[in-house]
């Protein structure tokens, strides 16, 4: 089904089919929205897709149907998708060592933990950090790849989970290194255009690399399309 979906649409925006919601869903959605408003949760949009059809949709607050919205860490899903496509194309593998992609940015001394860090560790955020290095890199440095590789890795990769958006940034940097394209450009003909997703914007680092772990702007329906895929 996924492969079929990739070949049916074009370069223009294409809406998912719609279906009238059941009375039970209308009632449940109304109750949910009321609770959202009562608790001042600040949700900007809701879209429910069932069996490939949109059965409920609503925009609130800053949300607008045709305006791309920042996805924050949901951006990581699209980065992981790009990595999967690059693996499928034979450009990288889960076992590839991170240091092999960036020999020009390695610290003077490469620790055993850094040497063993691979693509799978980045994807699963099992890099070996006990605490995230994000705050030591993003606000302070212009060269995020080099700065990431300079961070001490406390434990053997694969033995400890630590959430860090920089791990996903490194995946974006790897995709750009092996394809010669920024992440957003690599995904255009392979994901965005086939799904009819337009008006895509992805923030970049000072190095000119899409941030990967955050910073992607899409419409609510675009996110639903990836979910459906």
N, C-alpha and C positions, 0 to 999 in steps of 0.2 A: 504493500500500500504506500509506503514511504517513497519508493522509487517511482511509482506511478504519479504521485503528487508532484515530484520534482520536474516532470516533463509536460505538465498540462497548462501552465500559465506563461506569462510573457513579461516584457519589460515594464508594463504599465501596472498601476495599482489594481488589485483585483479583490473584491469583497468576498468573504465567506458567505455561503447561502444562509438564509434566515428561516426560522420556523417559529410560529406563534407559541409562546410558553403555555404550559398547562395552568389551570386555575390554582392548583396546589403550588406550583413554582412561583406564580405571581404573588401569592399570599406569603410564601416563605421569604421571597426576596424583599417584599415590602417590610416585613417584620425585621429582617436583617438590617436593611438600610436605616430603619428607625433606631435600632440599637446602635448602629455606627454613629448616627447623628447625636444620640443621647450621650454617648461616651466620648464624643468629639475626637474620633480616631483619625480624621483627616484623610480618609481614603479618596482617591481622585477618580477611580474608574473601576467598574465591575463588568466582566463579560463571561458568560457561561456558554460553553460549547458542548453539545451533546450529539453524538453520532454524526459529527462533521458539520453540524448546523448551529448557528448562534440562536440560542433560545431566550437569552436575556442580556441586556446591555444598558449601562447607565454611566453617565459622566457627572462628576461633582467637583466642587472646589476648583482646583487648577486644571482639572482634566478636561480635554476637548477631543472630540472624535477624530478630527483631522490634524491634530497637532502632536508631533512627536514629544514624548515624555521621557525624562531620564530614567533608566532602568536600574541604576546603582549596581548592586552585586548580581542581579539577574543577568547582567552583561556576561558573566562568567560562563553561562550556558552556551552562548554563541561562540565564545572563544574555544570551549571544549569541542563544540561541533566542528569548528575549523581544524582543530588538531586531529579529530577523527578523520576528516576528509584528507588531510595531508598524510596521515598514516595509510589510509586506503590507497592513496596515490603512490605509496612507496617512498615518500620523501623523508619521513622520519619513522621511528619506532618507539614503543614505550620504554625500551631498554636503553635508548641512546643517552649518553652522558651529556649533561648540560655544558660541562667545560669544553666539550669538543666543538660546540657551536660558536664559542666566543674565546678563542685562544688569545685574541688581542686584548682582552679585558681581564685576564686572570691576575690574581694577586701574586706577589713574588714567591710566596710559599703556598702551595695548594694542599690543604689538609686532606686526610683520608676520607673524611665525611663529605667534603666538597667534591672530591674526585668520584665518589660513588653516587652522587645525586643524579637522578635520571628524569626523563619526561613523566613517567608514571608517578614519581614522588611529587612533582609539581601539580599534576592533575588531582591527586588525592590529598594534597597539602600535608604530606608526610615528609617534609623536607629535613626534619631534624632540629628545627628551632623549638626552643622552650617558650619563647615569647616572640611575637611578630616583629620583624625588623622594619615594618612600614614607616613608623614615625622617625626612624633613623635615616631613612633614605629619601622619601618623597618630599618632605619640606626642606631638606638640607642640600640635596645634590641635584646636579643637572644631568649626570651620567648614571641613570638608574641601573642599567645592566652591570656596569662595573661595581657600583656600590652594593648591589645585591650579592655579587660574587665575593665581595670583601667581608661580608658579615660572618661572624663566627657561627658555625653550625654545631650546636651543643651535643647532639646525639647522632647516632647512626641513622641516616635517612631510611624511612620505612618503619621506624620503631616508635614514633610519637607523632600525634596529630597536632598541628597548630595552624589556625586559620590566618592566612596572610594573603592579601590581594596581590602582593608582589609576585607570588608564585604564578598567578595567572598572567600577570604582566610579562613574566619571563616566557610564558608559552606564546604570547603575542609576538615577542621579540624573536622567538625561534621560528614561528611561521613566516615572519617577514624575512628572516635570514635565509631560509631554504627556498622560498618562493620568489623573492625579489619584489614582493608586493606587501603593502600594508594589509593588516587583517581585514579591514572593511572592504578593501578592493578585492582581496582573494575570495571573500564570501559573495561578492556581487553576482557573478555569473553562476555560482554553485548553490546559493541559497536564497539570497534576497530577490533576484530577478525571477527565478522559477516560481517563487511563492507570491510574486506580485507585491513585494515589499519595496516601497519607495521612500524618499525623503529620509535617508539614513545618515546619521551623523555619529561619529565616535571620537571622543576627546583623544588627544595625543600627549605624550610625555615631552619634556624638553628635547629628547633625542629624536623626536619625529616618529615614535612608535605608538600605535593605538594602545590605550591604557589596559585593555583586555579584561581586567577584573572589575571595571566600573566604567562609567562615562559613555555608554551607548544610549542613543535616543531613538526610540521607535514609538509607533502608535499602539494603543491597546490591542487592536485587532492583529497587528503584526506579531505580537507576543502570542496571541491565541493561535495564529497560523503555525508557529513553531511547535506549540503544544500539540496541535493536531497532527503535524508531521511526525 
